[in-house]
């Protein structure tokens, strides 16, 4: 199949951008033709091109229509308008309402895919999207990239904060204090700390405990690290065999970060370290969350959507009504209002810290697009 994948950014190593990279590379390995589209290209786009994946920043460069659109972010709407005879799926990666992650109703989007239960609830609240169109497909890990580490030591020695949001203005100070008290050497990987890396898989095996959330947490679990769910929004639990069934449907994400970032609470999670239990969690992740099997599920979904569209076709009047609603929802004034509200989304972080996080995200994308990895 010829699959067009859209994303707002392909200029750095974060969240959905890594999802696009891993999905596209595995699709290509399985014999398909992925094409990545984003209006903002950079170092990650260059990596995809070097790996043989077509990457474009203008849809006019694509002369032949794809078989299906794998939509993420607002460029999905652009792709739907550019290719009026192509069906689509749309993937919701965030339960937070906003312009970039807006979940649009559009008649040619025949499946809406949520990566966790919170995202599913968000999609269910989109007017026009019916329950039979919604699926849940959790995130997956490239097991060839994230190899299993040797057995953990009986007592942890080294810890890592693995987050693009980590700095002294967010949650790093509290984690550092807890690790110091617990006798752990602490390092940091991530954009805001000034240490972004394109290949965290090369570093994770050096650490015993990793503080992370969502996709970063899943990658560390696949390597075999003991993982404490933690980020700027708060503290969650140490992942274990006992709580795995509860945490996985929530994508190990921000919805689980319900405790305050106090050093004594972080140290309590460190004390739950159990090398044998972490190894058992690792085995389960590697059995259930592998990228190759996940992509086979994606391609099965693509085939179902293509077949369904053949029997239904397009309703151009309904598409125009859906487009009008989308444009009304996300007018320029609404986008400006949303961007201003992003500072409030950073929860209990002090105002100066929230401002630094918001500004640094934009600067990091700019750095990657201009200079690559420092």
C-alpha positions as CSV (number, residue, x, y, z in Angstrom):
1,X,0.0,0.0,0.0
2,X,0.9,3.6,-0.6
3,X,0.4,5.4,2.8
4,X,0.6,9.2,3.3
5,X,1.4,10.0,7.0
6,X,0.8,13.5,8.1
7,X,2.3,15.3,11.2
8,X,2.6,18.9,12.2
9,X,6.4,18.7,12.7
10,X,9.2,16.5,11.5
11,X,12.1,18.7,12.7
12,X,13.1,17.0,16.0
13,X,12.9,13.9,18.2
14,X,9.7,14.2,20.2
15,X,6.4,12.4,20.6
16,X,4.5,12.0,17.4
17,X,7.6,12.7,15.3
18,X,9.3,9.5,16.6
19,X,6.0,7.7,16.0
20,X,6.1,8.8,12.4
21,X,9.7,7.7,12.0
22,X,9.2,4.2,13.5
23,X,5.9,3.6,11.7
24,X,7.3,4.7,8.3
25,X,10.5,2.6,8.6
26,X,8.6,-0.5,9.7
27,X,6.0,0.0,6.9
28,X,8.9,0.1,4.4
29,X,10.5,-3.0,5.9
30,X,7.1,-4.8,5.5
31,X,7.0,-3.9,1.8
32,X,4.7,-0.9,1.8
33,X,5.4,2.7,0.4
34,X,5.1,5.2,3.2
35,X,5.3,8.9,2.5
36,X,5.7,11.5,5.3
37,X,4.2,15.0,5.0
38,X,4.8,17.9,7.3
39,X,5.1,21.6,6.7
40,X,8.0,21.8,9.1
41,X,11.0,19.6,8.3
42,X,14.3,19.1,9.9
43,X,16.7,16.5,11.4
44,X,14.1,13.7,11.7
45,X,12.9,14.3,8.1
46,X,16.5,14.0,7.0
47,X,16.9,10.7,8.9
48,X,13.8,9.3,7.1
49,X,15.1,10.4,3.7
50,X,18.4,8.8,4.4
51,X,16.5,5.6,5.2
52,X,14.8,5.6,1.8
53,X,11.4,7.1,2.9
54,X,9.9,9.9,0.8
55,X,9.4,13.1,2.8
56,X,7.6,16.2,1.5
57,X,6.7,19.6,2.9
58,X,4.3,20.4,0.0
59,X,1.5,18.2,-1.0
60,X,1.8,19.5,-4.6
61,X,5.0,17.5,-4.8
62,X,3.0,14.3,-4.6
63,X,1.5,13.7,-8.1
64,X,-0.1,10.2,-7.5
65,X,-2.7,9.9,-4.8
66,X,-2.0,7.6,-1.9
67,X,-4.1,4.6,-1.1
68,X,-4.8,5.9,2.4
69,X,-4.0,8.8,4.6
70,X,-2.7,8.1,8.1
71,X,-3.7,11.4,9.6
72,X,-2.0,13.1,12.6
73,X,-2.5,16.8,13.5
74,X,-4.0,19.5,11.3
75,X,-2.0,18.6,8.1
76,X,-4.5,15.7,7.8
77,X,-7.2,18.1,6.7
78,X,-4.8,19.5,4.0
79,X,-4.2,16.0,2.7
80,X,-7.9,15.1,2.7
81,X,-8.6,18.2,0.6
82,X,-5.6,17.6,-1.7
83,X,-6.7,14.0,-2.4
84,X,-10.5,14.0,-2.6
85,X,-10.8,10.3,-3.6
86,X,-8.6,8.9,-0.8
87,X,-10.0,7.7,2.5
88,X,-8.3,8.3,5.9
89,X,-7.8,7.2,9.4
90,X,-7.1,9.8,12.1
91,X,-4.9,9.1,15.2
92,X,-5.4,11.0,18.5
93,X,-2.2,11.1,20.5
94,X,-3.3,13.6,23.2
95,X,-6.3,14.1,25.4
96,X,-5.5,17.8,25.7
97,X,-7.6,20.0,23.4
98,X,-5.7,22.2,21.1
99,X,-5.1,23.3,17.5
100,X,-2.2,21.0,16.7
101,X,-3.9,17.9,18.2
102,X,-7.4,18.9,17.2
103,X,-9.6,15.9,16.3
104,X,-11.6,16.9,13.3
105,X,-14.9,15.3,12.1
106,X,-14.6,14.6,8.4
107,X,-16.7,12.1,6.5
108,X,-13.8,10.4,4.7
109,X,-12.1,9.7,8.0
110,X,-13.5,6.2,8.4
111,X,-11.6,5.2,11.6
112,X,-10.5,7.3,14.5
113,X,-7.7,5.7,16.5
114,X,-6.8,6.5,20.1
115,X,-3.5,5.5,21.6
116,X,-5.0,5.2,25.1
117,X,-8.3,5.3,27.0
118,X,-8.1,9.1,27.7
119,X,-7.7,9.8,24.0
120,X,-10.6,7.5,23.3
121,X,-12.8,9.6,25.6
122,X,-11.8,12.7,23.8
123,X,-12.6,11.2,20.4
124,X,-16.0,10.0,21.7
125,X,-16.9,13.6,22.4
126,X,-16.2,14.8,18.8
127,X,-19.5,15.7,17.2
128,X,-20.2,13.4,14.2
129,X,-17.8,10.6,15.2
130,X,-19.8,7.4,15.9
131,X,-18.7,4.6,18.3
132,X,-18.2,2.1,15.5
133,X,-15.5,4.3,13.9
134,X,-13.3,4.4,17.0
135,X,-10.5,2.0,17.7
136,X,-7.7,1.9,20.4
137,X,-4.2,0.9,19.3
138,X,-1.6,1.5,22.0
139,X,1.9,2.8,21.2
140,X,4.6,0.3,20.2
141,X,8.3,0.0,20.4
142,X,10.9,-1.0,17.7
143,X,12.4,-4.0,19.5
144,X,15.3,-4.1,17.1
145,X,16.2,-0.5,18.1
146,X,15.5,-0.9,21.8
147,X,17.4,-4.1,22.7
148,X,17.1,-5.7,26.1
149,X,19.8,-4.7,28.6
150,X,21.7,-7.2,30.8
151,X,20.0,-8.0,34.2
152,X,19.5,-5.1,36.6
153,X,21.7,-5.0,39.7
154,X,20.1,-6.0,43.0
155,X,20.5,-2.4,44.2
156,X,20.1,0.6,41.8
157,X,23.2,2.8,41.2
158,X,22.4,5.0,38.3
159,X,19.2,6.9,37.3
160,X,18.0,8.9,34.3
161,X,15.4,11.5,33.7
162,X,14.3,10.9,30.2
163,X,12.1,13.8,29.1
164,X,12.2,16.8,26.7
165,X,10.4,18.8,29.5
166,X,13.1,18.2,32.2
167,X,14.8,21.2,33.7
168,X,15.3,22.9,37.1
169,X,12.2,25.0,36.3
170,X,10.0,21.9,36.0
171,X,10.5,18.6,37.8
172,X,14.3,18.0,37.6
173,X,15.1,19.7,40.9
174,X,12.8,17.4,42.9
175,X,14.0,14.3,41.2
176,X,17.7,15.3,41.7
177,X,17.1,15.8,45.4
178,X,15.4,12.4,45.8
179,X,18.1,10.6,43.9
180,X,20.8,12.3,45.9
181,X,19.2,11.2,49.2
182,X,18.8,7.7,47.8
183,X,22.5,7.5,46.7
184,X,21.8,7.4,43.0
185,X,23.9,9.1,40.3
186,X,21.4,11.0,38.1
187,X,21.7,12.0,34.4
188,X,19.3,13.8,32.1
189,X,18.3,13.2,28.4
190,X,16.0,15.7,26.7
191,X,15.7,19.0,24.9
192,X,15.0,21.4,27.7
193,X,17.9,20.2,29.7
194,X,20.3,20.9,26.8
195,X,21.0,17.3,26.1
196,X,18.7,16.1,23.3
197,X,19.7,12.9,21.5
198,X,18.3,11.2,18.4
199,X,19.2,7.7,19.7
200,X,18.2,7.2,23.3
201,X,18.3,3.5,22.8
202,X,22.1,3.8,22.9
203,X,22.0,5.3,26.4
204,X,19.1,3.6,28.3
205,X,20.9,0.4,29.0
206,X,23.4,2.3,31.2
207,X,20.8,3.1,33.8
208,X,18.9,1.1,36.4
209,X,15.9,3.5,37.2
210,X,14.4,5.8,34.6
211,X,12.0,8.7,35.3
212,X,9.8,9.1,32.3
213,X,6.2,9.1,31.0
214,X,4.2,7.9,27.9
215,X,6.3,6.8,25.0
216,X,9.6,7.4,26.8
217,X,8.5,5.2,29.6
218,X,7.5,2.5,27.2
219,X,10.9,2.5,25.5
220,X,12.7,2.3,28.8
221,X,10.5,-0.6,29.9
222,X,11.3,-2.4,26.7
223,X,15.0,-2.1,27.4
224,X,14.5,-3.5,31.0
225,X,14.9,-0.4,33.1
226,X,12.8,0.1,36.3
227,X,10.6,3.0,35.4
228,X,9.0,5.6,37.6
229,X,6.3,7.6,35.8
230,X,7.2,11.2,36.3
231,X,7.2,14.5,34.3
232,X,6.5,18.2,34.9
233,X,2.8,17.6,35.5
234,X,3.4,15.3,38.5
235,X,4.5,12.0,39.9
236,X,3.0,8.5,39.2
237,X,4.0,5.0,40.4
238,X,6.9,2.7,39.7
239,X,5.7,0.4,36.9
240,X,5.3,-3.2,38.1
241,X,3.7,-6.5,37.2
242,X,0.9,-5.6,39.7
243,X,-0.1,-2.3,38.1
244,X,0.9,-2.9,34.5
245,X,-2.7,-3.8,33.4
246,X,-3.9,-0.4,34.8
247,X,-1.1,1.7,33.5
248,X,-0.8,0.4,29.9
249,X,-4.3,1.4,28.8
250,X,-3.4,4.9,30.0
251,X,-0.3,4.9,27.9
252,X,1.8,5.4,31.0
253,X,0.9,9.0,30.4
254,X,0.1,12.3,32.1
255,X,-3.3,11.1,33.3
256,X,-1.4,8.9,35.8
257,X,0.8,11.7,37.2
258,X,-1.5,12.5,40.0
259,X,0.9,13.0,42.9
260,X,2.9,16.2,43.7
261,X,6.5,16.4,42.8
262,X,7.9,16.2,46.3
263,X,11.3,14.6,46.8
264,X,10.1,12.3,49.7
265,X,7.3,10.9,47.5
266,X,9.8,10.3,44.6
267,X,12.1,8.5,47.0
268,X,9.2,6.3,48.1
269,X,8.9,5.1,44.5
270,X,12.6,4.6,44.2
271,X,12.4,2.3,47.2
272,X,10.0,0.1,45.3
273,X,12.8,-0.9,43.0
274,X,12.8,-4.7,42.3
275,X,15.1,-6.0,39.7
276,X,13.3,-9.3,39.1
277,X,9.9,-7.5,38.8
278,X,11.4,-5.0,36.3
279,X,12.7,-7.9,34.2
280,X,9.2,-9.5,34.2
281,X,7.6,-6.2,33.1
282,X,10.3,-6.0,30.3
283,X,9.3,-9.4,29.0
284,X,5.7,-8.5,28.9
285,X,6.3,-5.3,27.0
286,X,8.5,-7.1,24.5
287,X,5.8,-9.7,24.0
288,X,2.9,-7.3,23.7
289,X,4.2,-4.0,22.4
290,X,6.5,-4.8,19.5
291,X,6.4,-2.5,16.5
292,X,6.4,-5.2,13.8
293,X,3.1,-6.7,15.1
294,X,1.6,-3.3,15.7
295,X,2.3,-2.3,12.1
296,X,0.6,-5.5,10.9
297,X,-2.5,-4.3,12.8
298,X,-2.2,-0.9,11.2
299,X,-2.1,-2.3,7.7
300,X,-5.1,-4.5,8.5
301,X,-7.0,-1.4,9.5
302,X,-5.9,0.4,6.3
303,X,-7.1,-2.5,4.2
304,X,-10.5,-2.5,6.0
305,X,-10.9,1.3,5.4
306,X,-9.9,1.1,1.8
307,X,-12.4,-1.7,1.2
308,X,-15.2,0.2,3.0
309,X,-14.6,3.4,1.0
310,X,-14.8,1.5,-2.2
311,X,-18.4,0.6,-1.3
312,X,-19.4,4.1,-0.1
313,X,-17.5,6.8,-1.9
314,X,-17.5,10.5,-1.0
315,X,-20.2,12.9,0.1
316,X,-18.9,16.2,-1.1
317,X,-21.6,18.3,0.4
318,X,-21.1,16.7,3.8
319,X,-17.3,17.3,3.4
320,X,-17.9,21.0,2.8
321,X,-20.0,21.3,5.9
322,X,-17.4,19.5,8.0
323,X,-14.7,21.8,6.6
324,X,-16.7,24.8,7.5
325,X,-17.1,23.6,11.0
326,X,-13.4,22.9,11.3
327,X,-12.5,26.4,10.0
328,X,-14.9,28.0,12.4
329,X,-13.6,26.0,15.3
330,X,-9.9,26.8,14.6
331,X,-10.1,30.4,13.2
332,X,-6.9,32.5,13.7
333,X,-8.4,34.1,16.8
334,X,-9.1,30.7,18.4
335,X,-5.6,29.5,17.7
336,X,-4.1,32.5,19.4
337,X,-6.3,32.0,22.4
338,X,-5.3,28.3,22.6
339,X,-1.6,29.2,22.3
340,X,-1.9,31.6,25.2
341,X,-3.7,29.0,27.3
342,X,-0.8,26.6,26.9
343,X,1.0,28.3,29.7
344,X,-1.9,27.3,32.0
345,X,-1.7,23.7,30.8
346,X,1.6,23.3,32.6
347,X,-0.2,22.9,35.9
348,X,1.6,23.7,39.2
349,X,4.9,24.7,37.6
350,X,5.8,28.3,38.6
351,X,5.0,31.0,36.0
352,X,8.6,31.6,35.0
353,X,9.1,27.8,34.5
354,X,6.0,27.5,32.4
355,X,7.1,30.3,30.2
356,X,10.6,28.8,29.8
357,X,9.0,25.4,28.9
358,X,6.7,26.9,26.3
359,X,9.5,29.1,24.7
360,X,12.1,26.3,24.8
361,X,9.9,23.9,22.9
362,X,9.9,26.3,19.9
363,X,13.6,27.1,20.2
364,X,14.4,23.3,20.3
365,X,12.5,22.7,17.1
366,X,14.4,25.6,15.5
367,X,17.7,24.3,16.7
368,X,17.1,20.8,15.3
369,X,15.9,22.2,12.0
370,X,19.0,24.5,11.6
371,X,21.9,22.5,13.2
372,X,20.8,19.0,13.9
373,X,21.8,17.3,17.2
374,X,24.3,19.3,19.4
